[in-house]
Every structure is written in C-alpha cells, then in structure tokens.
C-alpha cells in the first residue's frame, strides 16, 4: 500500500494510475493524515458464468408447493 499526499497525486496522477492497474492500493493523505483509500475495481468476467454450479446441493421439500394456511396468506390478500 502506497501512502501519497494530495500534492504528489496532483503532479504524478498518471504514474499512480499505472500502479493501480497493477493491483496496488493507494492511501490518499492530506498533510500526512489518511483521508481515502483508492483501489482498482474488479475486472468484468470474460466468459459467461456456467449454469448449474450448485446442482444437487439444494433440496426443496414437496410441502413448499402446498398452499399457505389462511392465517398466513390473509394479510397478502390471498
């Protein structure tokens, strides 16, 4: 993590942006007092996320599909 004062960022912003692109984190300071942390945003996925990653890990009981009791469904207009 780099500690940089505002005055240095104003002068060398492009250099620090290159460091951010490489994964470096910058602690932005004003008169040596930390005021913000700047870090790289996560990259977007280049491939589609595969479907079915959790297949077989969730089991829904048959009772899930049964109608709700009247005292529970009444507030919902059902």
N, C-alpha and C positions, 0 to 999 in steps of 0.2 A: 504494500500500500504506500502510495506516494503522498507526502504532505506538501501542499503547494499553497502559497499565499496568492490572493487575488491579483496583485500587481504582476506576478510571474505568469499567471494564466492569460492576462490581457496581452502580454508580449509574445508568448510562445504557445498559443492555443492549438495551432495545427500540430505541433510536436506532441502535445499531451493527448490529442485525439488519436494519434497513431498508437500511443501506449494503451489507450482504452480499447482500441480494436484488437490488440493482442491479449486482452483479458486483465489488464492492470486496473486496480481501483484507485481513485484519487480522493484524498481527503482535502476538501477546499477550506482554506483558513482565511480569516480576516484578522490581520495583526497577530498571527500565530495562534488564534483561537478557532478551533474547528467549527464550521457553520453548515457544511453539507458534505455529502459523500456522493461521488459520481462513479457510476459503474456501467459497464457495457450491457445493453439489452440482450436478452436471449435471442438466438437465431431462430428463424422460422424453419419448420421441418421441410426437408427437400423431397421426402417421399410421403405418400399417404399413410396414415396410421392403419395398421391391419385390423380387420374386423374379427371379433371373436376371441380377443385375448383372455377374457375371463370365462370362457365357455367351460361349463361343468363346475364352476365354483359357487354358483348361487342356485338354491333350490326354493321354488315357490310352492307352498302347500296348496292343495285344492281349496281349502277354506278361504283363501284370499279372494277367490272369484264369487263367493256366495254373497247375497245381498246383506247390507248392514242392518242391524236392528233398528226399529223405528225411532227409539230414543236418541240414537246417534245420527241418523240421516235426517230427522226433522229440522234441525237448525239450518241445513243446507237446502231446504225446500224439496227434499226428496221423499 
